[in-house]
């Protein structure tokens, strides 16, 4: 399967159109379909891979494995996978016109969690010294 086919498959799984994906990752309208005849820039391909949480090798057809290798333990990966599945399942229940807003709100939530965890780690390290 070619790049466009893999991206289409990922979009179908997530009930997302090419146009929605292009807007979300910040590329021009119709760009993905042009990849049938022209190779994408590596930065653009990386944006698509990051959006779906897959490797560029998967998009290029070099591996059938979608998941990106992670240095986390298996238990942490399972928790992460469960979280991703939960967000994706909930996203499917949201009307298409509201999904971009949903993703932005989830990103804000994750930024807040990272900020909070960093502050907790910093406070913990200060108390240990």
Secondary structure as GFF3:
##gff-version 3
##sequence-region A 1 129
A	DSSP	alpha_helix	3	13	.	.	.	ID=ss1
A	DSSP	alpha_helix	18	25	.	.	.	ID=ss2
A	DSSP	alpha_helix	31	34	.	.	.	ID=ss3
A	DSSP	alpha_helix	42	52	.	.	.	ID=ss4
A	DSSP	alpha_helix	56	59	.	.	.	ID=ss5
A	DSSP	alpha_helix	74	92	.	.	.	ID=ss6
A	DSSP	alpha_helix	96	128	.	.	.	ID=ss7
###
